[in-house]
Amino acid sequence: MSADGRIRVTYIVAMHVRWIAFEWIVREIDRERFDISFILLNDGEPPLAPYLREQGIAHHHIQYRGKSGLPGAIRQVYRYCRDNRVEIVHTHFMNACLAGLTGALLAGVRTRIHTRHHAGPFPREERPRRGWFYDRYNNLLSTRIVAIDRLVRQVLLDEGAAARKISVIYHGFDIGAFGAVDPDDVAAFRSRHIPDGAGPVVGVVARYKNLKGVQYIIPAFGKLLRDHPRALLILANAQGPDTAMIRALLADIPRENYLEIPFEDDLYLLYRLFDLFVHVPIARHLEAFGQVYVEALAAGVPSVVTGAGIAEEIIEHGRNGWVVGFRDSDAILEGMRKLLGDDALRESIVREGLKSIGPELRLESMVRSLERLYIATSTSPRRADEPERAGNGGEYGRVGGAVGEGR
């Protein structure tokens, strides 16, 4: 512990864009009980660094450009953990997990946690053999693993991870922030992005990556223009390894009918642009969680979705969303037409969508569950790799909340 008795927790993160969940955690975690710090692996200024400086949170930046820099990153993590007497490391995303878990182990950090943000199994072209090795390596070095939903927990078990290590803690969201948007800010944001008279607006928030299914949305939107010639397709997070494929499909869409936004920091305003939201990953296991499903529910935007990730648990066809089959442009088109053409259905889906965001998907639940995990692994007299007793994790090895009640 630190000199003032707080538990020293260091988050190790490799993320090239702003991910507001870490800002939420910093804001909500009990700072009287936890002395938190960050190690950020980034090529260039980390997107999280300005916020951490503003909040007075200690952080160390490791310049990281790829796997060739892994040995150096491991050394820096080792030194930081040793010099700062870190008790718990919590790593997020692959490069941070590889460097953070290894460096922490070498430094003698007793509690090593990683959050598993992806599911699987992946098609061979999406997940080369080294990816399977990395996952199992991280599972082995971790004393605890946070699974972000039941699907991810099952994938971890299939990989051979010990059930006693796994805690299911859903992503939590600041739901109130989606409804507390200033109308003047919305109007100004809309005027910057949407031409006068354009609409309805169909929103997509997904990287240009085959598994996200954007290639099935674009042809469906092209056909929707026959009914709605002024419709606008907004593609946010418009970047990724399959950009060439997406751009080829967009060539068939009139330029005035689509807008690409590489990245938008203010997701609260972004969702306010949409009359309809579409998110259609191509298989249930290729979306580990899918935060955008919950974001759209919170923002009150009716959605056409596939049953991937958390949608399988929380979206019910015709009640709080319109569920379509995988890889099916015709079904996507039908869903868009149905929701845009039926005001009563659209309003009902929005209303029921807000009701369906259970407490386990709220920010407070996530942060309190993380705090319980840190306390349990820091103060218990048992070894960190021993199984928990009944009442500290339950049937699913979860710290806080019941699995299945509800990116």
Sequence and secondary structure as in RCSB ss.txt:
>XXXX:A:sequence
MSADGRIRVTYIVAMHVRWIAFEWIVREIDRERFDISFILLNDGEPPLAPYLREQGIAHHHIQYRGKSGLPGAIR
QVYRYCRDNRVEIVHTHFMNACLAGLTGALLAGVRTRIHTRHHAGPFPREERPRRGWFYDRYNNLLSTRIVAIDR
LVRQVLLDEGAAARKISVIYHGFDIGAFGAVDPDDVAAFRSRHIPDGAGPVVGVVARYKNLKGVQYIIPAFGKLL
RDHPRALLILANAQGPDTAMIRALLADIPRENYLEIPFEDDLYLLYRLFDLFVHVPIARHLEAFGQVYVEALAAG
VPSVVTGAGIAEEIIEHGRNGWVVGFRDSDAILEGMRKLLGDDALRESIVREGLKSIGPELRLESMVRSLERLYI
ATSTSPRRADEPERAGNGGEYGRVGGAVGEGR
>XXXX:A:secstr
  TTS EEEEEEE  SS  HHHHHHHHHS TTTEEEEEEEEESSS TTHHHHHHHT EEEEEE  SGGGHHHHHH
HHHHHHHHTT SEEEEESHHHHHHHHHHHHHTT SEEEEEE       TTTS HHHHHHHHHHHHH SEEEESSH
HHHHHHHHTT  GGGEEE    B HHHHH   HHHHHHHHHHHS TT   EEEEE  S GGG HHHHHHHHHHHT
TT TT EEEEES  STTHHHHHHHHTTS GGGEEEES  S HHHHHTT SEEEE  SSGGG SS HHHHHHHHHT
  EEEES TTHHHH  BTTTBEEE TT HHHHHHHHHHHHH HHHHHHHHHHHHHT  GGGBHHHHHHHHHHHHH
HHHH SS TTS   TTSSTTTT SSS TT   
